[in-house]
Amino acid sequence: MRAQDAVRRPARMSADDPRTTRDDSRRRRPAGPVVSAAARGRLAVALAGAAGVLLLVVATFTTVIQIRVGTVTRIQGLDTAFTGWDRHGPALLLLALVALLMLAGAVRGARPRA
């Protein structure tokens, strides 16, 4: 009887065959790489932070305040247009640099910087 049992049932192994994989050939593979929700969130925060850094740099060199009286923008003896540098000096650039360093740490996964 034991010989018949061995023929009917395959032998049981305690370990998987090293040639086998967990891929089921009947399932459809995703079209592209699977990205987790956490990775998508980190990417969104990184893009928002990079946009903030870029806007700080742009605001340093563009006109942020312009005084207009009626239709006239130039008044003799008065400066009527101010850039971010005129108003804040190098502070916006320093803030952009600090934000860039914090962003690099947050993207890497450091919780205090996030």
C-alpha positions in Angstrom: 0.0 0.0 0.0 2.8 2.4 0.7 4.2 1.9 -2.8 0.9 2.9 -4.2 0.7 6.1 -2.0 4.1 7.2 -3.2 2.9 6.9 -6.9 -0.3 8.7 -6.3 1.0 11.7 -4.3 4.1 13.7 -5.2 6.8 13.9 -2.6 6.7 16.9 -0.3 9.7 19.1 0.1 10.4 21.5 2.9 11.9 24.2 0.7 10.8 25.7 -2.6 12.5 24.7 -5.8 15.1 27.4 -6.6 14.0 27.6 -10.2 10.4 28.5 -9.3 9.2 32.1 -9.1 6.2 33.7 -7.5 5.0 35.0 -10.9 1.7 33.6 -11.9 1.7 33.4 -15.7 -2.0 33.9 -15.9 -2.0 37.3 -14.3 -1.4 40.4 -16.3 1.7 42.3 -15.5 1.4 46.1 -14.9 2.2 48.2 -17.9 4.8 50.3 -16.0 6.6 50.3 -12.7 4.4 50.1 -9.6 4.9 53.2 -7.5 3.6 53.2 -3.9 1.4 55.9 -2.6 4.1 57.0 -0.2 6.6 57.5 -3.1 4.0 59.5 -5.0 3.3 61.7 -2.0 7.1 62.2 -1.5 7.4 63.2 -5.2 4.5 65.6 -4.9 6.0 67.3 -1.9 9.4 67.4 -3.6 7.9 69.1 -6.7 6.1 71.7 -4.5 9.2 72.4 -2.6 11.3 72.8 -5.7 8.7 75.2 -7.1 8.9 77.2 -3.9 12.7 77.4 -4.1 12.5 78.5 -7.8 9.9 81.2 -6.9 12.1 82.6 -4.2 15.0 82.9 -6.6 12.7 84.5 -9.3 11.2 86.9 -6.7 14.7 88.1 -5.8 15.4 89.6 -9.3 11.9 90.6 -10.5 9.8 93.6 -9.6 7.7 92.9 -6.6 6.4 96.4 -5.9 5.5 99.0 -8.4 3.9 102.3 -7.4 1.5 103.8 -9.9 -0.1 107.2 -9.6 -3.0 107.4 -12.1 -1.3 106.2 -15.3 2.2 107.4 -14.5 4.7 104.8 -13.2 7.8 107.1 -13.2 7.9 110.0 -10.8 10.9 112.3 -10.9 13.1 112.0 -7.9 11.3 108.8 -6.6 12.0 105.2 -7.1 8.6 103.6 -7.9 9.7 100.0 -8.7 11.3 97.7 -6.2 12.8 94.2 -6.8 13.0 91.5 -4.1 16.7 92.4 -3.8 15.8 96.1 -3.1 13.3 95.1 -0.4 15.1 92.2 1.3 18.7 92.0 0.1 20.1 88.5 0.0 17.5 87.1 2.4 15.4 85.5 -0.3 18.4 83.8 -1.8 19.5 82.5 1.7 16.0 81.3 2.4 16.0 79.5 -1.0 19.3 77.8 -0.1 18.0 76.7 3.3 14.8 75.4 1.7 16.8 73.5 -0.9 18.9 71.8 1.8 15.8 71.0 3.8 14.0 69.6 0.7 17.0 67.4 -0.1 16.8 65.9 3.4 13.0 65.5 3.3 13.2 63.7 -0.1 15.9 61.4 1.3 13.5 60.5 4.2 14.8 62.5 7.1 11.7 63.2 9.3 13.1 66.3 11.1 13.7 68.0 7.8 10.3 67.0 6.4 
